[in-house]
């Protein structure tokens, strides 16, 4: 019976993760389809590009809550199944990245796959659900990375890496289960997989830089000086 309950919880976690808050928030505030803006993803960074800071911030908060809600649901229904507690936010990340509500078709109407985000915010939420205090570590450090380096893909991968560090330390001290480390490692793998095109752009020096970040401002000034010296 618990086996079927675990499957039901994971399916529910996937469906919760599939809710495209970024798409809805941008559509309501601007009328735009976020899938046609910049990266086409539905996460907070692209919502910020499409509709401004507060739309991106609201999207990030709701996406964080998706990951946390998956853990809360698993703990409520299966309080003794720690593995399910760790797998539930993985389901939410998968739903966020490959939303059942966002099928993608080519110009001939052929199904191409499922659209979504990259998984950064729900991975923070999953860590928060497993250990609430992790939010006080991962979120501000993630924000610091975002506003200094200014590259969304690097920020996304860094939050899962920070979760790995946090849960390894806690597990080594006997404060939590190593299953939580498994969650963070799988989350990082999923994020890296989703960001494969961005990683290629990083190595090619073509990845987008957020203009309001420290690196973005430095880059803009550097390019302006270079252009003025060449003219």
C-alpha positions, 0 to 999 in steps of 0.5 A: 500500500505504501508503494502506491502511496509513494508513487501517488506522492511523486506524481503529485509532486511532479504536477505541483512542479509543473505549474508554470507560475512564470508564464502566468505572472508575465501573461497577467502583468504584460500580456507577453508569452514568456516562452517567446522572450530571451531563453524561452524558459519560465523561471524567475530570471526570464520572467524578470527579462520579460516583465521586470524585477518584481515579476521575476521575484514573484516567480522565483518565490512561487517556484521555491514554494513548489519544491518545498510543497513537494516535501511537505506533502510527502512528509504529511502523507508518508512521515516515515519514508525519508527517501520519498521526502527526498525524491518528492522535490526531485519530482517538482524539479522535473515538473518545473523543467518539463511541465505537462502543461507546456507541450512544445510543437514544431511548425508542422505540429509535431510534438518536440517535448515539454517546456519549462524552466531550469530548476534553480528555484524549486531546488532551493525550495526542496532544500528548504522543505528538507531543512528550513534553515537552509534557505538562510544560507542558500538563498542569500548566497545565490542572490550574491552570485546572481548580482556579482557574476550576473549569469543566470545559468551559473547562479542556477547551478550554484544553488544546488551545489550549495545545497550539496555542501550544506547537506554533506556537512549536516550528514557528516555531523549526524544532524540529517540523513545522507538521503538529503545529500542524494537529493542535492546531488540529483538536483544538481545533475538535473540542473546541469542537464537542463542547462546544457546549451547555456554551458556551451555558451559559457565556454564560448563566451556567449552566455547572457550577462544580467546588466544590473550585476557587477560583472554586467556593469563592468562588461558594459563599461569595458565594451563602451571603452573598447568601442570608443577607442576603435572609433 
